[in-house]
Amino acid sequence: MEADARTEARASAATAAAASSNGEIVNTGESNTFEPGEGKSAEESFATQFTLEEKAKIREMVANADSPEEIDRIEGLVKRGIFP
C-alpha cells in the first residue's frame, strides 16, 4: 500500500515536471479560491478598504493599546477586514 502511494507520487511529480518544462499548466489539486484577508499585505487584501476616518481610529487604538496582545488582536481584525 505504501509503495503504491510512493509510486503514484513519483509519477505525478514526473508528469508535473515534464509539463512545466513544456510550459503547460498542471492541476496540482490545490485550490485557487480567493480567501478574504489572506493577502500578503493590507494593500493586497480586498477586504481591508477602510475610510480615512476608520484608519485614523485604528492608528489611535494601536497607539493607546495597553499590551502587545491587544495590538495583535487589532491587527488580526484589520487583516481580516473587520473594523475593531
Backbone hydrogen bonds in HBPLUS format (Angstrom, degrees):
<---DONOR---> <-ACCEPTOR-->    atom                        ^
c    i                          cat <-CA-CA->   ^        H-A-AA   ^      H-
h    n   atom  resd res      DA  || num        DHA   H-A  angle D-A-AA Bond
n    s   type  num  typ     dist DA aas  dist angle  dist       angle   num
A0005-ALA N   A0001-MET O   3.23 MM   4  6.60 154.1  2.31 147.1 152.9     1
A0006-ARG N   A0002-GLU O   3.07 MM   4  6.36 157.2  2.12 147.1 153.3     2
A0007-THR N   A0003-ALA O   2.89 MM   4  6.07 156.7  1.95 146.6 153.3     3
A0008-GLU N   A0004-ASP O   2.90 MM   4  6.10 162.8  1.93 150.8 155.3     4
A0009-ALA N   A0005-ALA O   2.91 MM   4  6.07 156.1  1.97 145.1 152.0     5
A0010-ARG N   A0006-ARG O   2.90 MM   4  6.11 161.4  1.94 150.4 155.0     6
A0011-ALA N   A0007-THR O   2.96 MM   4  6.15 160.4  2.00 149.1 154.8     7
A0012-SER N   A0008-GLU O   2.88 MM   4  6.03 158.7  1.93 148.0 154.1     8
A0013-ALA N   A0009-ALA O   2.90 MM   4  6.07 159.4  1.94 148.3 154.0     9
A0014-ALA N   A0010-ARG O   2.89 MM   4  6.06 156.7  1.95 147.2 153.7    10
A0015-THR N   A0011-ALA O   2.95 MM   4  6.12 156.8  2.00 146.5 152.8    11
A0016-ALA N   A0012-SER O   2.92 MM   4  6.12 161.1  1.96 149.3 154.5    12
A0017-ALA N   A0013-ALA O   2.89 MM   4  6.02 159.7  1.93 147.4 153.2    13
A0018-ALA N   A0014-ALA O   2.95 MM   4  6.07 160.1  1.99 145.7 151.3    14
A0019-ALA N   A0015-THR O   2.93 MM   4  6.06 159.1  1.97 147.4 153.5    15
A0020-SER N   A0016-ALA O   2.89 MM   4  6.00 158.1  1.94 148.3 154.3    16
A0021-SER N   A0017-ALA O   3.09 MM   4  6.20 146.8  2.20 141.8 149.9    17
A0022-ASN N   A0019-ALA O   3.10 MM   3  5.12 136.5  2.30  95.6 108.0    18
A0024-GLU N   A0019-ALA O   2.84 MM   5  5.02 148.8  1.94 157.8 149.0    19
A0023-GLY N   A0020-SER O   3.20 MM   3  4.91 157.8  2.25  95.2 101.8    20
A0038-GLU N   A0035-GLU O   3.11 MM   3  5.61 147.1  2.23 144.2 142.1    21
A0044-GLU N   A0041-SER O   3.12 MM   3  5.30 132.0  2.36 100.7 113.1    22
A0045-SER N   A0042-ALA O   3.33 MM   3  5.28 147.2  2.44  97.1 106.2    23
A0048-THR N   A0045-SER O   3.42 MM   3  5.85 162.8  2.45 111.3 115.8    24
A0055-LYS N   A0051-THR O   2.92 MM   4  6.21 159.9  1.96 153.6 159.3    25
A0056-ALA N   A0052-LEU O   3.00 MM   4  6.21 154.4  2.07 143.6 150.2    26
A0057-LYS N   A0053-GLU O   2.99 MM   4  6.28 155.5  2.06 147.5 154.0    27
A0058-ILE N   A0054-GLU O   2.89 MM   4  6.15 152.9  1.96 149.4 157.1    28
A0059-ARG N   A0055-LYS O   2.97 MM   4  6.22 161.5  2.00 150.1 154.6    29
A0060-GLU N   A0056-ALA O   2.99 MM   4  6.24 154.2  2.06 144.7 151.9    30
A0061-MET N   A0057-LYS O   2.87 MM   4  6.13 154.0  1.93 146.4 153.5    31
A0062-VAL N   A0058-ILE O   2.97 MM   4  6.25 158.6  2.01 153.5 158.6    32
A0063-ALA N   A0059-ARG O   2.91 MM   4  6.12 159.8  1.95 148.0 154.1    33
A0064-ASN N   A0060-GLU O   2.92 MM   4  6.08 145.2  2.05 146.3 155.3    34
A0065-ALA N   A0062-VAL O   3.26 MM   3  5.09 164.1  2.28 101.6 105.9    35
A0070-GLU N   A0067-SER O   3.14 MM   3  5.31 125.2  2.46  99.1 111.8    36
A0071-ILE N   A0067-SER O   3.26 MM   4  6.67 153.1  2.34 145.8 153.0    37
A0072-ASP N   A0068-PRO O   2.92 MM   4  6.20 156.0  1.97 146.3 152.9    38
A0073-ARG N   A0069-GLU O   2.92 MM   4  6.18 150.3  2.01 143.5 151.5    39
A0074-ILE N   A0070-GLU O   2.99 MM   4  6.24 162.4  2.02 149.1 153.0    40
A0075-GLU N   A0071-ILE O   2.85 MM   4  6.03 165.6  1.87 152.9 157.5    41
A0076-GLY N   A0072-ASP O   2.88 MM   4  6.03 154.6  1.94 145.0 151.8    42
A0077-LEU N   A0073-ARG O   3.07 MM   4  6.35 158.7  2.12 148.2 153.3    43
A0078-VAL N   A0074-ILE O   2.96 MM   4  6.21 165.7  1.98 155.6 159.7    44
A0079-LYS N   A0075-GLU O   2.91 MM   4  6.06 158.7  1.95 150.2 156.0    45
A0080-ARG N   A0076-GLY O   3.20 MM   4  6.40 138.4  2.38 137.7 147.6    46
A0080-ARG N   A0077-LEU O   3.10 MM   3  5.19 129.0  2.37  96.9 110.4    47
A0082-ILE N   A0077-LEU O   2.85 MM   5  5.04 162.7  1.88 151.1 145.1    48
A0081-GLY N   A0078-VAL O   2.93 MM   3  4.93 155.0  2.00 102.7 110.6    49
